[in-house]
């Protein structure tokens, strides 16, 4: 059964990075000039690079998420440093 050890480890890393990527990195509220270039409003930033703008009707995707390969790379770097990335 040890022949599948590397495949299991790759899958574990994939799932852990996917979970980490879908976690919220920060909340941001901008009432003034819209200094981030996305305008004014309430924004949620995720570890995978996605940005959602929240409004009364729902949410708008302002920036799409990175590819899973980039998320895995950022996740492993954040684990090595022992800090959150973003």
Biopython code that builds the backbone (N, CA, C, O; Angstrom):
import numpy as np
from Bio.PDB.StructureBuilder import StructureBuilder

atoms = [
    (1, "UNK", "N", (0.803, -1.202, 0.000)),
    (1, "UNK", "CA", (0.000, 0.000, 0.000)),
    (1, "UNK", "C", (0.851, 1.274, 0.000)),
    (1, "UNK", "O", (0.319, 2.370, -0.181)),
    (2, "UNK", "N", (2.126, 1.145, 0.195)),
    (2, "UNK", "CA", (2.970, 2.337, 0.224)),
    (2, "UNK", "C", (3.204, 2.918, -1.169)),
    (2, "UNK", "O", (3.724, 4.027, -1.287)),
    (3, "UNK", "N", (2.832, 2.195, -2.223)),
    (3, "UNK", "CA", (3.027, 2.719, -3.572)),
    (3, "UNK", "C", (2.132, 3.924, -3.856)),
    (3, "UNK", "O", (2.389, 4.664, -4.805)),
    (4, "UNK", "N", (1.092, 4.134, -3.059)),
    (4, "UNK", "CA", (0.169, 5.251, -3.261)),
    (4, "UNK", "C", (0.452, 6.424, -2.321)),
    (4, "UNK", "O", (-0.305, 7.395, -2.291)),
    (5, "UNK", "N", (1.523, 6.335, -1.570)),
    (5, "UNK", "CA", (1.816, 7.364, -0.585)),
    (5, "UNK", "C", (1.971, 8.751, -1.215)),
    (5, "UNK", "O", (1.447, 9.724, -0.674)),
    (6, "UNK", "N", (2.672, 8.864, -2.335)),
    (6, "UNK", "CA", (2.883, 10.172, -2.961)),
    (6, "UNK", "C", (1.571, 10.735, -3.521)),
    (6, "UNK", "O", (1.338, 11.941, -3.452)),
    (7, "UNK", "N", (0.714, 9.868, -4.077)),
    (7, "UNK", "CA", (-0.575, 10.329, -4.592)),
    (7, "UNK", "C", (-1.472, 10.819, -3.470)),
    (7, "UNK", "O", (-2.175, 11.818, -3.623)),
    (8, "UNK", "N", (-1.449, 10.125, -2.353)),
    (8, "UNK", "CA", (-2.249, 10.540, -1.194)),
    (8, "UNK", "C", (-1.746, 11.874, -0.656)),
    (8, "UNK", "O", (-2.544, 12.737, -0.289)),
    (9, "UNK", "N", (-0.439, 12.045, -0.607)),
    (9, "UNK", "CA", (0.130, 13.301, -0.116)),
    (9, "UNK", "C", (-0.218, 14.462, -1.055)),
    (9, "UNK", "O", (-0.521, 15.560, -0.588)),
    (10, "UNK", "N", (-0.177, 14.233, -2.367)),
    (10, "UNK", "CA", (-0.562, 15.276, -3.322)),
    (10, "UNK", "C", (-2.018, 15.678, -3.136)),
    (10, "UNK", "O", (-2.352, 16.862, -3.182)),
    (11, "UNK", "N", (-2.887, 14.687, -2.924)),
    (11, "UNK", "CA", (-4.307, 14.972, -2.734)),
    (11, "UNK", "C", (-4.551, 15.718, -1.428)),
    (11, "UNK", "O", (-5.379, 16.628, -1.376)),
    (12, "UNK", "N", (-3.824, 15.333, -0.360)),
    (12, "UNK", "CA", (-3.944, 16.028, 0.914)),
    (12, "UNK", "C", (-3.539, 17.486, 0.769)),
    (12, "UNK", "O", (-4.214, 18.374, 1.290)),
    (13, "UNK", "N", (-2.445, 17.736, 0.067)),
    (13, "UNK", "CA", (-1.981, 19.102, -0.166)),
    (13, "UNK", "C", (-2.998, 19.878, -0.993)),
    (13, "UNK", "O", (-3.270, 21.041, -0.694)),
    (14, "UNK", "N", (-3.563, 19.266, -2.020)),
    (14, "UNK", "CA", (-4.576, 19.899, -2.870)),
    (14, "UNK", "C", (-5.787, 20.323, -2.040)),
    (14, "UNK", "O", (-6.247, 21.460, -2.146)),
    (15, "UNK", "N", (-6.300, 19.413, -1.216)),
    (15, "UNK", "CA", (-7.481, 19.711, -0.410)),
    (15, "UNK", "C", (-7.205, 20.782, 0.645)),
    (15, "UNK", "O", (-8.042, 21.651, 0.886)),
    (16, "UNK", "N", (-6.032, 20.718, 1.270)),
    (16, "UNK", "CA", (-5.671, 21.711, 2.277)),
    (16, "UNK", "C", (-5.522, 23.092, 1.642)),
    (16, "UNK", "O", (-5.977, 24.087, 2.206)),
    (17, "UNK", "N", (-4.889, 23.155, 0.476)),
    (17, "UNK", "CA", (-4.715, 24.437, -0.213)),
    (17, "UNK", "C", (-6.051, 24.985, -0.693)),
    (17, "UNK", "O", (-6.279, 26.193, -0.646)),
    (18, "UNK", "N", (-6.935, 24.109, -1.155)),
    (18, "UNK", "CA", (-8.252, 24.556, -1.598)),
    (18, "UNK", "C", (-9.048, 25.143, -0.437)),
    (18, "UNK", "O", (-9.700, 26.178, -0.581)),
    (19, "UNK", "N", (-8.991, 24.479, 0.705)),
    (19, "UNK", "CA", (-9.683, 24.985, 1.901)),
    (19, "UNK", "C", (-9.094, 26.320, 2.339)),
    (19, "UNK", "O", (-9.834, 27.255, 2.647)),
    (20, "UNK", "N", (-7.770, 26.413, 2.369)),
    (20, "UNK", "CA", (-7.099, 27.647, 2.752)),
    (20, "UNK", "C", (-7.439, 28.770, 1.781)),
    (20, "UNK", "O", (-7.681, 29.900, 2.204)),
    (21, "UNK", "N", (-7.460, 28.473, 0.486)),
    (21, "UNK", "CA", (-7.748, 29.478, -0.523)),
    (21, "UNK", "C", (-9.146, 30.055, -0.425)),
    (21, "UNK", "O", (-9.362, 31.224, -0.746)),
    (22, "UNK", "N", (-10.098, 29.246, 0.016)),
    (22, "UNK", "CA", (-11.477, 29.707, 0.141)),
    (22, "UNK", "C", (-11.740, 30.412, 1.468)),
    (22, "UNK", "O", (-12.865, 30.844, 1.721)),
    (23, "UNK", "N", (-10.736, 30.532, 2.305)),
    (23, "UNK", "CA", (-10.870, 31.242, 3.579)),
    (23, "UNK", "C", (-10.712, 32.739, 3.356)),
    (23, "UNK", "O", (-10.009, 33.172, 2.442)),
    (24, "UNK", "N", (-11.368, 33.515, 4.195)),
    (24, "UNK", "CA", (-11.326, 34.975, 4.084)),
    (24, "UNK", "C", (-9.974, 35.482, 4.572)),
    (24, "UNK", "O", (-9.511, 35.123, 5.654)),
    (25, "UNK", "N", (-9.357, 36.317, 3.759)),
    (25, "UNK", "CA", (-8.088, 36.936, 4.132)),
    (25, "UNK", "C", (-8.336, 38.264, 4.846)),
    (25, "UNK", "O", (-7.681, 38.576, 5.840)),
    (26, "UNK", "N", (-9.289, 39.043, 4.327)),
    (26, "UNK", "CA", (-9.589, 40.328, 4.954)),
    (26, "UNK", "C", (-10.940, 40.846, 4.485)),
    (26, "UNK", "O", (-11.456, 40.449, 3.440)),
    (27, "UNK", "N", (-11.492, 41.739, 5.288)),
    (27, "UNK", "CA", (-12.694, 42.490, 4.950)),
    (27, "UNK", "C", (-12.252, 43.935, 4.749)),
    (27, "UNK", "O", (-11.366, 44.422, 5.450)),
    (28, "UNK", "N", (-12.866, 44.611, 3.800)),
    (28, "UNK", "CA", (-12.461, 45.983, 3.522)),
    (28, "UNK", "C", (-13.694, 46.816, 3.210)),
    (28, "UNK", "O", (-14.514, 46.433, 2.375)),
    (29, "UNK", "N", (-13.821, 47.939, 3.871)),
    (29, "UNK", "CA", (-14.939, 48.861, 3.645)),
    (29, "UNK", "C", (-14.377, 50.173, 3.143)),
    (29, "UNK", "O", (-13.477, 50.745, 3.758)),
    (30, "UNK", "N", (-14.904, 50.652, 2.032)),
    (30, "UNK", "CA", (-14.429, 51.898, 1.450)),
    (30, "UNK", "C", (-15.621, 52.806, 1.217)),
    (30, "UNK", "O", (-16.473, 52.512, 0.378)),
    (31, "UNK", "N", (-15.689, 53.900, 1.946)),
    (31, "UNK", "CA", (-16.777, 54.863, 1.795)),
    (31, "UNK", "C", (-16.383, 56.064, 0.959)),
    (31, "UNK", "O", (-17.245, 56.806, 0.487)),
    (32, "UNK", "N", (-15.095, 56.258, 0.774)),
    (32, "UNK", "CA", (-14.629, 57.479, 0.123)),
    (32, "UNK", "C", (-14.348, 57.305, -1.351)),
    (32, "UNK", "O", (-15.250, 57.041, -2.145)),
    (33, "UNK", "N", (-13.097, 57.454, -1.702)),
    (33, "UNK", "CA", (-12.702, 57.569, -3.100)),
    (33, "UNK", "C", (-12.559, 56.225, -3.808)),
    (33, "UNK", "O", (-12.433, 56.208, -5.032)),
    (34, "UNK", "N", (-12.573, 55.126, -3.113)),
    (34, "UNK", "CA", (-12.345, 53.844, -3.760)),
    (34, "UNK", "C", (-10.886, 53.652, -4.092)),
    (34, "UNK", "O", (-10.524, 53.442, -5.249)),
    (35, "UNK", "N", (-10.050, 53.723, -3.076)),
    (35, "UNK", "CA", (-8.608, 53.749, -3.265)),
    (35, "UNK", "C", (-8.014, 52.458, -3.815)),
    (35, "UNK", "O", (-6.846, 52.458, -4.203)),
    (36, "UNK", "N", (-8.757, 51.366, -3.866)),
    (36, "UNK", "CA", (-8.216, 50.122, -4.410)),
    (36, "UNK", "C", (-8.518, 49.956, -5.899)),
    (36, "UNK", "O", (-8.086, 48.980, -6.513)),
    (37, "UNK", "N", (-9.238, 50.877, -6.468)),
    (37, "UNK", "CA", (-9.575, 50.785, -7.871)),
    (37, "UNK", "C", (-10.861, 50.031, -8.150)),
    (37, "UNK", "O", (-11.266, 49.917, -9.307)),
    (38, "UNK", "N", (-11.516, 49.512, -7.112)),
    (38, "UNK", "CA", (-12.759, 48.768, -7.283)),
    (38, "UNK", "C", (-13.982, 49.616, -6.954)),
    (38, "UNK", "O", (-15.105, 49.117, -7.026)),
    (39, "UNK", "N", (-13.801, 50.854, -6.604)),
    (39, "UNK", "CA", (-14.915, 51.712, -6.226)),
    (39, "UNK", "C", (-15.174, 51.659, -4.730)),
    (39, "UNK", "O", (-14.356, 51.151, -3.963)),
    (40, "UNK", "N", (-16.315, 52.185, -4.327)),
    (40, "UNK", "CA", (-16.665, 52.207, -2.922)),
    (40, "UNK", "C", (-17.572, 51.032, -2.595)),
    (40, "UNK", "O", (-18.258, 50.500, -3.467)),
    (41, "UNK", "N", (-17.566, 50.630, -1.322)),
    (41, "UNK", "CA", (-18.424, 49.538, -0.882)),
    (41, "UNK", "C", (-17.722, 48.625, 0.095)),
    (41, "UNK", "O", (-16.668, 48.957, 0.637)),
    (42, "UNK", "N", (-18.329, 47.459, 0.314)),
    (42, "UNK", "CA", (-17.800, 46.460, 1.236)),
    (42, "UNK", "C", (-17.235, 45.303, 0.422)),
    (42, "UNK", "O", (-17.933, 44.730, -0.415)),
    (43, "UNK", "N", (-15.980, 44.961, 0.663)),
    (43, "UNK", "CA", (-15.285, 43.948, -0.110)),
    (43, "UNK", "C", (-14.782, 42.831, 0.800)),
    (43, "UNK", "O", (-14.391, 43.070, 1.942)),
    (44, "UNK", "N", (-14.798, 41.628, 0.280)),
    (44, "UNK", "CA", (-14.218, 40.478, 0.977)),
    (44, "UNK", "C", (-13.107, 39.926, 0.095)),
    (44, "UNK", "O", (-13.325, 39.611, -1.075)),
    (45, "UNK", "N", (-11.919, 39.815, 0.669)),
    (45, "UNK", "CA", (-10.752, 39.278, -0.020)),
    (45, "UNK", "C", (-10.493, 37.870, 0.502)),
    (45, "UNK", "O", (-10.535, 37.625, 1.707)),
    (46, "UNK", "N", (-10.227, 36.959, -0.413)),
    (46, "UNK", "CA", (-9.958, 35.571, -0.051)),
    (46, "UNK", "C", (-8.484, 35.259, -0.287)),
    (46, "UNK", "O", (-7.807, 35.951, -1.048)),
    (47, "UNK", "N", (-7.996, 34.214, 0.372)),
    (47, "UNK", "CA", (-6.603, 33.821, 0.219)),
    (47, "UNK", "C", (-6.274, 33.383, -1.204)),
    (47, "UNK", "O", (-5.109, 33.429, -1.600)),
    (48, "UNK", "N", (-7.258, 32.965, -1.975)),
    (48, "UNK", "CA", (-7.005, 32.521, -3.342)),
    (48, "UNK", "C", (-6.979, 33.676, -4.343)),
    (48, "UNK", "O", (-6.892, 33.444, -5.549)),
    (49, "UNK", "N", (-7.055, 34.910, -3.860)),
    (49, "UNK", "CA", (-6.967, 36.078, -4.720)),
    (49, "UNK", "C", (-8.307, 36.626, -5.169)),
    (49, "UNK", "O", (-8.355, 37.697, -5.776)),
    (50, "UNK", "N", (-9.385, 35.932, -4.893)),
    (50, "UNK", "CA", (-10.708, 36.401, -5.297)),
    (50, "UNK", "C", (-11.124, 37.590, -4.440)),
    (50, "UNK", "O", (-10.785, 37.680, -3.260)),
    (51, "UNK", "N", (-11.872, 38.505, -5.068)),
    (51, "UNK", "CA", (-12.414, 39.662, -4.365)),
    (51, "UNK", "C", (-13.897, 39.740, -4.711)),
    (51, "UNK", "O", (-14.265, 39.741, -5.886)),
    (52, "UNK", "N", (-14.746, 39.806, -3.690)),
    (52, "UNK", "CA", (-16.188, 39.932, -3.876)),
    (52, "UNK", "C", (-16.651, 41.251, -3.274)),
    (52, "UNK", "O", (-16.259, 41.613, -2.164)),
    (53, "UNK", "N", (-17.487, 41.959, -4.018)),
    (53, "UNK", "CA", (-18.092, 43.194, -3.527)),
    (53, "UNK", "C", (-19.509, 42.852, -3.083)),
    (53, "UNK", "O", (-20.312, 42.349, -3.869)),
    (54, "UNK", "N", (-19.809, 43.129, -1.816)),
    (54, "UNK", "CA", (-21.101, 42.795, -1.233)),
    (54, "UNK", "C", (-22.025, 44.009, -1.314)),
    (54, "UNK", "O", (-21.622, 45.128, -0.998)),
    (55, "UNK", "N", (-23.271, 43.775, -1.740)),
    (55, "UNK", "CA", (-24.269, 44.834, -1.743)),
    (55, "UNK", "C", (-25.604, 44.243, -1.289)),
    (55, "UNK", "O", (-25.676, 43.068, -0.930)),
    (56, "UNK", "N", (-26.643, 45.049, -1.306)),
    (56, "UNK", "CA", (-27.942, 44.604, -0.794)),
    (56, "UNK", "C", (-28.550, 43.477, -1.618)),
    (56, "UNK", "O", (-29.292, 42.654, -1.082)),
    (57, "UNK", "N", (-28.250, 43.427, -2.898)),
    (57, "UNK", "CA", (-28.837, 42.428, -3.781)),
    (57, "UNK", "C", (-28.050, 41.120, -3.828)),
    (57, "UNK", "O", (-28.539, 40.134, -4.379)),
    (58, "UNK", "N", (-26.866, 41.092, -3.274)),
    (58, "UNK", "CA", (-26.032, 39.892, -3.315)),
    (58, "UNK", "C", (-24.566, 40.279, -3.337)),
    (58, "UNK", "O", (-24.108, 41.077, -2.518)),
    (59, "UNK", "N", (-23.843, 39.711, -4.272)),
    (59, "UNK", "CA", (-22.429, 40.049, -4.385)),
    (59, "UNK", "C", (-22.014, 40.071, -5.851)),
    (59, "UNK", "O", (-22.656, 39.464, -6.707)),
    (60, "UNK", "N", (-20.938, 40.777, -6.113)),
    (60, "UNK", "CA", (-20.356, 40.862, -7.441)),
    (60, "UNK", "C", (-18.919, 40.378, -7.350)),
    (60, "UNK", "O", (-18.187, 40.757, -6.436)),
    (61, "UNK", "N", (-18.517, 39.546, -8.291)),
    (61, "UNK", "CA", (-17.131, 39.089, -8.330)),
    (61, "UNK", "C", (-16.314, 40.182, -9.009)),
    (61, "UNK", "O", (-16.487, 40.461, -10.196)),
    (62, "UNK", "N", (-15.426, 40.790, -8.237)),
    (62, "UNK", "CA", (-14.599, 41.876, -8.736)),
    (62, "UNK", "C", (-13.316, 41.316, -9.335)),
    (62, "UNK", "O", (-12.823, 41.816, -10.346)),
    (63, "UNK", "N", (-12.781, 40.282, -8.707)),
    (63, "UNK", "CA", (-11.566, 39.642, -9.190)),
    (63, "UNK", "C", (-11.729, 38.147, -9.009)),
    (63, "UNK", "O", (-12.140, 37.692, -7.942)),
    (64, "UNK", "N", (-11.411, 37.382, -10.036)),
    (64, "UNK", "CA", (-11.563, 35.927, -9.960)),
    (64, "UNK", "C", (-10.384, 35.319, -9.213)),
    (64, "UNK", "O", (-9.336, 35.945, -9.054)),
    (65, "UNK", "N", (-10.576, 34.100, -8.764)),
    (65, "UNK", "CA", (-9.553, 33.389, -8.000)),
    (65, "UNK", "C", (-8.393, 32.968, -8.900)),
    (65, "UNK", "O", (-8.539, 32.853, -10.117)),
    (66, "UNK", "N", (-7.242, 32.743, -8.274)),
    (66, "UNK", "CA", (-6.072, 32.227, -8.978)),
    (66, "UNK", "C", (-6.305, 30.770, -9.357)),
    (66, "UNK", "O", (-7.264, 30.147, -8.902)),
    (67, "UNK", "N", (-5.436, 30.242, -10.178)),
    (67, "UNK", "CA", (-5.492, 28.819, -10.499)),
    (67, "UNK", "C", (-5.102, 28.014, -9.263)),
    (67, "UNK", "O", (-4.449, 28.533, -8.358)),
    (68, "UNK", "N", (-5.499, 26.763, -9.230)),
    (68, "UNK", "CA", (-5.204, 25.923, -8.066)),
    (68, "UNK", "C", (-3.703, 25.734, -7.890)),
    (68, "UNK", "O", (-3.237, 25.578, -6.761)),
    (69, "UNK", "N", (-2.933, 25.744, -8.977)),
    (69, "UNK", "CA", (-1.479, 25.625, -8.857)),
    (69, "UNK", "C", (-0.879, 26.822, -8.116)),
    (69, "UNK", "O", (0.013, 26.662, -7.282)),
    (70, "UNK", "N", (-1.374, 28.014, -8.426)),
    (70, "UNK", "CA", (-0.905, 29.214, -7.726)),
    (70, "UNK", "C", (-1.337, 29.197, -6.260)),
    (70, "UNK", "O", (-0.579, 29.607, -5.381)),
    (71, "UNK", "N", (-2.548, 28.725, -6.000)),
    (71, "UNK", "CA", (-3.033, 28.641, -4.620)),
    (71, "UNK", "C", (-2.186, 27.661, -3.822)),
    (71, "UNK", "O", (-1.828, 27.942, -2.678)),
    (72, "UNK", "N", (-1.862, 26.514, -4.410)),
    (72, "UNK", "CA", (-1.019, 25.528, -3.728)),
    (72, "UNK", "C", (0.349, 26.131, -3.434)),
    (72, "UNK", "O", (0.887, 25.935, -2.344)),
    (73, "UNK", "N", (0.915, 26.857, -4.385)),
    (73, "UNK", "CA", (2.210, 27.496, -4.183)),
    (73, "UNK", "C", (2.152, 28.511, -3.044)),
    (73, "UNK", "O", (3.029, 28.522, -2.180)),
    (74, "UNK", "N", (1.134, 29.358, -3.035)),
    (74, "UNK", "CA", (0.991, 30.356, -1.962)),
    (74, "UNK", "C", (0.728, 29.689, -0.613)),
    (74, "UNK", "O", (1.229, 30.140, 0.417)),
    (75, "UNK", "N", (-0.058, 28.615, -0.623)),
    (75, "UNK", "CA", (-0.343, 27.891, 0.615)),
    (75, "UNK", "C", (0.932, 27.284, 1.203)),
    (75, "UNK", "O", (1.171, 27.391, 2.406)),
    (76, "UNK", "N", (1.739, 26.657, 0.373)),
    (76, "UNK", "CA", (2.971, 26.055, 0.890)),
    (76, "UNK", "C", (3.930, 27.119, 1.399)),
    (76, "UNK", "O", (4.628, 26.900, 2.389)),
    (77, "UNK", "N", (3.973, 28.277, 0.731)),
    (77, "UNK", "CA", (4.826, 29.361, 1.227)),
    (77, "UNK", "C", (4.327, 29.901, 2.552)),
    (77, "UNK", "O", (5.126, 30.240, 3.425)),
    (78, "UNK", "N", (3.004, 29.986, 2.712)),
    (78, "UNK", "CA", (2.462, 30.490, 3.974)),
    (78, "UNK", "C", (2.700, 29.502, 5.100)),
    (78, "UNK", "O", (2.905, 29.907, 6.244)),
    (79, "UNK", "N", (2.677, 28.225, 4.796)),
    (79, "UNK", "CA", (2.950, 27.200, 5.804)),
    (79, "UNK", "C", (4.415, 27.217, 6.218)),
    (79, "UNK", "O", (4.732, 27.021, 7.391)),
    (80, "UNK", "N", (5.307, 27.449, 5.264)),
    (80, "UNK", "CA", (6.737, 27.502, 5.577)),
    (80, "UNK", "C", (7.065, 28.685, 6.480)),
    (80, "UNK", "O", (7.884, 28.576, 7.392)),
    (81, "UNK", "N", (6.419, 29.811, 6.218)),
    (81, "UNK", "CA", (6.667, 31.015, 7.004)),
    (81, "UNK", "C", (5.936, 30.984, 8.343)),
    (81, "UNK", "O", (6.343, 31.640, 9.301)),
    (82, "UNK", "N", (4.857, 30.215, 8.394)),
    (82, "UNK", "CA", (4.048, 30.179, 9.604)),
    (82, "UNK", "C", (3.138, 31.384, 9.712)),
    (82, "UNK", "O", (2.669, 31.712, 10.801)),
    (83, "UNK", "N", (2.880, 32.051, 8.587)),
    (83, "UNK", "CA", (2.028, 33.231, 8.576)),
    (83, "UNK", "C", (0.960, 33.079, 7.510)),
    (83, "UNK", "O", (1.023, 32.200, 6.651)),
    (84, "UNK", "N", (-0.020, 33.962, 7.592)),
    (84, "UNK", "CA", (-1.060, 34.008, 6.572)),
    (84, "UNK", "C", (-0.494, 34.733, 5.355)),
    (84, "UNK", "O", (0.313, 35.652, 5.494)),
    (85, "UNK", "N", (-0.910, 34.329, 4.191)),
    (85, "UNK", "CA", (-0.501, 34.988, 2.957)),
    (85, "UNK", "C", (-1.595, 35.915, 2.492)),
    (85, "UNK", "O", (-2.776, 35.619, 2.670)),
    (86, "UNK", "N", (-1.230, 37.013, 1.909)),
    (86, "UNK", "CA", (-2.131, 37.940, 1.241)),
    (86, "UNK", "C", (-1.992, 39.315, 1.731)),
    (86, "UNK", "O", (-2.690, 40.212, 1.259)),
]
sb = StructureBuilder()
sb.init_structure("model")
sb.init_model(0)
sb.init_chain("A")
sb.init_seg("    ")
for serial, (resi, resn, name, xyz) in enumerate(atoms, 1):
    if name == "N":
        sb.init_residue(resn, " ", resi, " ")
    sb.init_atom(name, np.array(xyz, "f"), 0.0, 1.0, " ", f" {name:<3s}", serial, name[0])
structure = sb.get_structure()
